[in-house]
Amino acid sequence: MSRCAVDKPAEMFDRDFEWAELTRFAALPGPRATLGVVSGRRRQGKTFLLDALTRADNGFMFTATETTETDALRQFGEALARYRDQPTPFRFAHWDEAVTELMRIADRGGPTTAVIDEFPFLAKASPALPSIIQRALDPTAQHANTPVRLLLCGSALSFMGSLLAGNAPLRGRAALELVVPTLDFRLAAEFWEISDPRTALLTNAIVGGTPAYRREFTQGDTPGGPDDFDDWVVRAVLNPARPLFREPRYLLAEEPELHDTALYHSVLAAIAAGNAARGGIADYLGRKSTDLAHPLSVLQNVGMITHEADAFRRNRSAYRIAEPLVTFYHAVMRPAWGDLERPGRATAVWRRAQTTFRSKVVGPRFEQVCREWARWHAAPETHGGQVTRVASGTVNDPVAKTGHEVDVATHGENGDGRETLLAIGEAKWNDVIGMGHLERLQRIRALLTARGTATDATRLQCYSGGGFTDELRRRADDDPAIELIDLDRLYHGA
């Protein structure tokens, strides 16, 4: 491959940054072998990216399977022999031999890409493999290498993250550490080719931004618009003959660290039911809070949940499910699994699940989308400053003896570099927001101002999927400190 930029394949959606970094790595000059690590949650298109790279580079790609060390070495030897046009497979006795041979494939006068996909499978069967690769990359061994650009790829986030961390053998050896993310809500709507913002948000609340759920899992079956959304859910998601139906269960089964899947499903069900704090999750499961430290940590390590600090209280935090399809499964599908497994029952189940879907699935997802918009898409002028972090939080009201939930708390920096609260916002998916919601935000701002957290300049933002009253619109027109954000602005505005 030449050292000039390689055109991204026409069929590849977005991923401009990832493609640029991969092609830069693949074309790195120099005679020595170089290491890169690619990771990300399952179904995000990592293999698609790397396959396109090796095709452009005429490189080598080996996809590992969950098997024994002996069988893995046999498969690797056969794949390497095919790549090198050798009539007989390599017979490697151990990985030292295999890695040594791999480091010799760039014999065409320039860098050559070599990809080992699903690397955690190989490392599970051969725990010494990272150390063997580290030894092959040592300066003392580089004289025997050719300019191979070796990429290790995997979806086991905790394992892949540990490859280059702490005292790991490959620490300090990588010239690339690339995480392939899910598509954000705007890119997801574009990828699914959904132009109506309401339909886009509803779809995102189920399938999120995982590219494979449109391509491999629905074969391009997308909601045709608001009138088709319910039918699409029944035919593409709740249909026991379609791949999306059992996908949430498979996601857990595919994670090597999740041994007691029943426990982890129960924890996820508790979070999907609206229990964001560890104590609430423990009460839901009938367990002690201390018993959940390990399963919550594991779910976080594998990327299944996030743990987010409260915007206003450092001793408080919230757990959220990272994959919308898992939330949908636990809130809507799992309670009615027996009915859904029988063909023809999905329509009735979906009709009964509407209230739950709105409150447990769409509502929380809408709030998260609003936070993402505030952090990454809104203009600095919208908040009155440059944003540094966005979170949700709870504000105590000692007079009313209650706590006020703030869905979107936007922090930034003031002129002297100190953090300041730029805006607080309320997000309502199905409600028409009016003066009562604004007055509530004003009360919260007053409480925060009394504590020295906010000021009169802290903006009040109303996010709504259902619209705004005329009175509130007139008030916002007269007061630049009040921002109204509807679905169209979320998807197209700043």
Secondary structure, 3 states (H helix, E strand, C coil): CCCCCCCCCCCCCCCHHHHHHHHHHHCCCCCCCEEEEEECCCCCCHHHHHHHHHHHHCCEEEECCCCCHHHHHHHHHHHHHHHCCCCCCCCCCCHHHHHHHHCCCCCCCCCEEEEEECHHHHHHHCCCHHHHHHHHHCCCCHHHCCCEEEEEEECCHHHHHHCCCCCCCCCCCEEEEEECCCCCHHHHHHHCCCCCHHHHHHHHHHHCCCCHHHHCCCCCCCCCCHHHHHHHHHHHHCCCCCHHHCHHHHHHHCCCCCCCHHHHHHHHHHHHCCCCCHHHHHHHHCCCHHHHHHHHHHHHHCCCEEEEECCCCCCCEEEEECCHHHHHHHHHHHHHHHHHCCCCCHHHHHHHCHHHHHHHHHHHHHHHHHHHHHHHHCCHHHHCCCEEEEEEEEEEECCCCEEEEEEEEEEEECCCCCEEEEEEEEEECCCCECHHHHHHHHHHHHHHHHCCCCCCCCEEEEEECCCECHHHHHHHHHCCCEEEECHHHHHHCC
